[in-house]
């Protein structure tokens, strides 16, 4: 990554930090609220979006929170209002399964933007996210009721 690009990514992450710090105190948003915000993000970009979708390549009880598809590309989004090691373990299970069966698909962890410090500040959770961004292309989406922000795997590995 070029030096200029690196500065832009760092600037983007700083802007996200300012947004998260500028929000009023509140409880973490519900799963469905976050899923709708993330779905709206992809819909505005012209992707076909589905919620709670089973995939034929997986068993019948297997459902993805949000799936976005556009011109042969698939993005599977797992929504976790709270980011914990247990929640990450569930997401990583999807990462491995999707990697095996949907080769061109990407997996994103979607969470409340209030979790931005947990995702990026260092520690065990950050290490797990960054490690899987490097190895498996795991990205993160942050959302509130109206907006969503994408942090691609490539940004997490800087």
Secondary structure as GFF3:
##gff-version 3
##sequence-region A 1 158
A	DSSP	alpha_helix	3	22	.	.	.	ID=ss1
A	DSSP	alpha_helix	31	44	.	.	.	ID=ss2
A	DSSP	beta_strand	48	54	.	.	.	ID=ss3
A	DSSP	beta_strand	63	70	.	.	.	ID=ss4
A	DSSP	beta_strand	73	79	.	.	.	ID=ss5
A	DSSP	alpha_helix	85	101	.	.	.	ID=ss6
A	DSSP	beta_strand	106	112	.	.	.	ID=ss7
A	DSSP	three_ten_helix	113	115	.	.	.	ID=ss8
A	DSSP	alpha_helix	116	120	.	.	.	ID=ss9
A	DSSP	alpha_helix	124	136	.	.	.	ID=ss10
A	DSSP	beta_strand	139	143	.	.	.	ID=ss11
A	DSSP	beta_strand	148	151	.	.	.	ID=ss12
A	DSSP	alpha_helix	153	156	.	.	.	ID=ss13
###
